[in-house]
Amino acid sequence: MPKIRKLASGAQFIDPDAYPQMLNKPEAARALLNLRSAETAARAQVAMEAAIPPMRAAILRYVDDMEQASHDMKKLFATAHEIRGFAETAGMITTGRIAEILCRYMDDMERAGKPLDPTIVALHASAIARAARAEDDDVRMGEKVAAELAALVARRLAEAH
Amino acid sequence: MAAGGFESLKALIVEDNTHMRSLLRALLNSIGIKDVSEAIHGQAGMEALRERKIDLVLTDLAMSPMDGLELTRHVRKDENSPNPFVPIIMITGHTEKYRVEAARDAGVTEFLAKPITAHNLFARITEILERPRAFVRCDSYFGPDRRRHDADNYGGPWRRAEELQDVGVR
């Protein structure tokens, strides 16, 4: 079987054996055992837990930035995107979910060429701030708010399309 | 002692968020990858790739002045690219279908949606080790084969919609 094949379409297929791999085969075999080991999982868990306090602190700073950028939609989107990026990793599930809804709304409206509704953006920003500062203690209320905001955004996006 | 295999590996993290860089570095360290370089955008990432041999790239998507898509295109297509075959894992909160398609068409090896978990990151690295992909070169594309499943009756290099489900596309 040739390692480099040419199809009728003109496309060239280069088999994995025909280009340098990330690790050689003995290393790869050991690496796979490593990736599946309980010791590795425990070390990774420690790494994840160590990341949580600075991430929570950073999210609260982003929330401050987001509130200050309430009229600058580009900056607000960028900040909400950062919050969406690691709120859940920091254990702030509701905060992440609401940021996700806001980002999707802003992204979809921009792609549809429609103007943003400032009230919807403000509602989300406020909900993100409340959820983050409560550190998701009030999970049930946060989930209810997230569900209502998701439904509101779904209606507006349906109208926009 | 189960740890091993990654001692010689050199990784590059391209990410503009300091907290994400720290987390990714810690996770790579936890599997024994100690040689980890960092860059805060695609342009700096490309410079790092030219300065030293890199075996694995983790990159964010949205960065300025050069984002992860452009970085990937440079790595794959530049005539003087130091390693056009290097595995690239794109890590991003932008999981909309059109963005994932753009990442795949740029030539990323794996796509990892935030929030990051150790399990998900390690699953992508496992995929690269266990099922290395063929590369495809055609007029409009150079990069890993965008088909994940072989089909006996399919001879072309083009992608399929159902593959998007494999990478968590929303």
Interface residues (C-beta under 8 A of the other chain):
Chain A: L7 A8 S9 G10 A11 Q12 F13 I14 D15 P16 Y19 P20 Q21 M22 L23 E27 A28 A29 R30 A31 L32 L33 N34 L35 R36 S37 A38 E39 T40 A41 R43 A44 Q45 V46 A47 M48 A50 A51 P54 M55 A58 H81 E82 R84 G85 F86 A87 E88 T89 G96 E100 C103 R104 D107
Chain B: M1 A2 A3 G4 G5 F6 S8 L9 N17 H19 M20 S22 L23 A26 L27 N29 S30 I31 G32 D55 L56 A62 N83 F85 V86 P87 T92 G93 H94 E96 K114 P115 I116 T117 A118 F122 I125 T126 I128 L129 E130 P132 R133 A134 F135 V136 R137 C138 D139 D145 G155 G156 P157
